[in-house]
Amino acid sequence: MVERTPILNFFTHVILFIGFLVAILPFVIITIAASHNLHDVNQVPMSLVPGNDLLTNLQTAWVTANLGPKMLNSLVFAVGVAAGKVIISALTAFSLVYFRYPGRGLIFWAIFITLMLPLEVRIVPTYAVAANVLAPYQAILDVTGISWLIERFSGVEVSMSFGLLNTYTGLILPLVATATGTFLYRQFFLTMPDELTEAARMDGAGPLRFFIDILMPLSRTNMAALFTIMFLYAWNQYLWPLLVTTDPAYQTAVTELKQLIPNIGGIPEWHIAMAGTLIVMLPPLLIVVLMQRWFVRGLVSTEK
């Protein structure tokens, strides 16, 4: 039992308030900087009184970085990655929990170990695969000598190439696998009573129907929490979209913020850069606000 006293409540609220200030202070400074003009934003120290140029700076940032189509690309990218992670992790966990086959535990731990391999560590092989998806099959044909035999007897050189650069598929597909989502779904599925599975089997429900009609509705809070986390993860991605998209038509809003920072020798228009940052922050902020209830329930709810 947790004891509740006025003194303990007071210190708890003080700590929470300090944490709130630490979290909100960067957003306040960005908003204030975005409201200043070029002269005021470059003053040292910068005035913490909001200026009168916020709407003008927002419009300038929107036009300069061409944020309209870039925001749409970011939305497609983030929704695709989040939805893919939710679906694939749910299917993977369903297989690990409800099917019996050799090596099931080894497969789970192999997936879990990938938590120690962030995208930055595997960026080179991931990019190589995205540049040419068929390269591994080409290597197999070359090593086994099949490509040499085909060329020798038919005169046709076997050269397989299929790239995913500058495509939505190339942006989304390499990031859809997630060990975190698989672990969360696995732990949730393990709490499901065996009687539920037996009742579904007696009613004639197959594995797919059991998964779609029973497990998915029961795990909607987990789904919402995972979708929110992965949407934020994908929206804030910088390195992967920067590498895989050289065509401006597929570049994302986060990578295009660099257009608001002048080259060497230019005047730093930080008020425009901060205004662009505010625009890019709005979609994930709205997602968090709209999904807050489901997000919290998915993380802390004990009702299974």
QUIRA-V630335 format. One record per residue. N is the residue number from 1. RES is the residue in one small letter. OMEGA is omega in whole degrees, -180 to 180 (none if undefined). Layout:
N | RES | OMEGA
N | RES | OMEGA
//
This chain:
1 | m | 180
2 | v | -180
3 | e | 180
4 | r | 178
5 | t | 179
6 | p | -178
7 | i | 179
8 | l | 177
9 | n | -180
10 | f | -179
11 | f | 177
12 | t | 180
13 | h | 176
14 | v | 179
15 | i | 178
16 | l | -180
17 | f | 177
18 | i | 177
19 | g | 178
20 | f | 179
21 | l | 180
22 | v | -178
23 | a | -173
24 | i | -175
25 | l | 179
26 | p | 179
27 | f | 178
28 | v | -179
29 | i | 178
30 | i | -179
31 | t | 179
32 | i | 180
33 | a | -180
34 | a | -179
35 | s | -178
36 | h | 171
37 | n | -174
38 | l | -178
39 | h | -175
40 | d | -176
41 | v | -179
42 | n | 175
43 | q | 178
44 | v | -3
45 | p | 179
46 | m | 178
47 | s | 179
48 | l | 174
49 | v | -179
50 | p | 178
51 | g | -175
52 | n | -173
53 | d | -175
54 | l | -177
55 | l | 178
56 | t | 180
57 | n | 178
58 | l | 179
59 | q | 179
60 | t | 179
61 | a | -179
62 | w | -178
63 | v | -176
64 | t | -179
65 | a | -179
66 | n | -171
67 | l | 180
68 | g | 179
69 | p | 180
70 | k | 177
71 | m | 177
72 | l | 177
73 | n | 179
74 | s | 180
75 | l | 177
76 | v | -180
77 | f | -176
78 | a | 179
79 | v | 179
80 | g | 179
81 | v | -178
82 | a | 179
83 | a | 178
84 | g | 179
85 | k | 180
86 | v | -176
87 | i | -176
88 | i | -180
89 | s | 178
90 | a | 179
91 | l | 180
92 | t | 179
93 | a | 177
94 | f | 178
95 | s | -177
96 | l | -175
97 | v | -168
98 | y | 178
99 | f | -179
100 | r | 178
101 | y | -177
102 | p | 177
103 | g | -178
104 | r | 179
105 | g | 179
106 | l | 179
107 | i | 180
108 | f | -179
109 | w | 175
110 | a | 176
111 | i | -177
112 | f | -179
113 | i | -180
114 | t | 174
115 | l | 180
116 | m | -180
117 | l | 178
118 | p | -177
119 | l | -177
120 | e | -179
121 | v | -177
122 | r | -174
123 | i | -177
124 | v | 177
125 | p | 178
126 | t | 178
127 | y | 179
128 | a | 178
129 | v | 179
130 | a | 179
131 | a | 178
132 | n | -177
133 | v | -175
134 | l | -179
135 | a | 178
136 | p | 179
137 | y | 175
138 | q | 179
139 | a | 178
140 | i | 179
141 | l | -180
142 | d | -178
143 | v | -179
144 | t | 179
145 | g | -178
146 | i | 180
147 | s | 178
148 | w | 179
149 | l | 180
150 | i | 180
151 | e | -178
152 | r | -173
153 | f | -179
154 | s | -178
155 | g | -179
156 | v | 179
157 | e | -180
158 | v | 180
159 | s | -177
160 | m | -179
161 | s | 177
162 | f | -175
163 | g | 179
164 | l | 179
165 | l | -180
166 | n | 175
167 | t | 175
168 | y | 178
169 | t | 178
170 | g | 177
171 | l | -169
172 | i | -167
173 | l | -178
174 | p | -176
175 | l | -172
176 | v | 179
177 | a | -179
178 | t | 176
179 | a | 180
180 | t | 179
181 | g | 178
182 | t | 179
183 | f | -179
184 | l | 180
185 | y | 180
186 | r | -180
187 | q | 178
188 | f | -179
189 | f | 179
190 | l | 179
191 | t | 180
192 | m | -180
193 | p | 179
194 | d | 180
195 | e | 179
196 | l | 179
197 | t | -180
198 | e | 179
199 | a | 178
200 | a | 179
201 | r | 179
202 | m | 178
203 | d | 178
204 | g | 179
205 | a | 175
206 | g | -178
207 | p | -178
208 | l | 178
209 | r | 177
210 | f | -179
211 | f | -174
212 | i | -172
213 | d | -175
214 | i | -175
215 | l | -177
216 | m | 176
217 | p | 180
218 | l | -176
219 | s | -177
220 | r | 177
221 | t | 175
222 | n | 179
223 | m | -180
224 | a | 179
225 | a | -180
226 | l | 179
227 | f | -180
228 | t | -179
229 | i | -176
230 | m | 175
231 | f | 178
232 | l | 179
233 | y | -177
234 | a | -178
235 | w | -177
236 | n | 178
237 | q | 179
238 | y | -173
239 | l | -176
240 | w | 176
241 | p | 179
242 | l | -178
243 | l | -169
244 | v | -180
245 | t | 172
246 | t | 176
247 | d | -180
248 | p | -179
249 | a | -177
250 | y | -179
251 | q | -175
252 | t | -177
253 | a | -178
254 | v | 180
255 | t | -178
256 | e | 176
257 | l | 179
258 | k | 178
259 | q | -179
260 | l | 179
261 | i | -175
262 | p | 176
263 | n | -179
264 | i | 180
265 | g | 179
266 | g | 177
267 | i | -179
268 | p | 179
269 | e | -175
270 | w | 179
271 | h | 177
272 | i | 179
273 | a | 179
274 | m | 177
275 | a | 176
276 | g | 178
277 | t | 177
278 | l | -180
279 | i | -177
280 | v | -180
281 | m | -173
282 | l | -178
283 | p | 178
284 | p | 177
285 | l | 178
286 | l | 178
287 | i | 180
288 | v | -179
289 | v | -177
290 | l | -176
291 | m | -173
292 | q | -178
293 | r | -180
294 | w | -179
295 | f | -179
296 | v | 180
297 | r | 180
298 | g | -179
299 | l | -172
300 | v | -176
301 | s | 177
302 | t | -180
303 | e | -177
304 | k | none
//
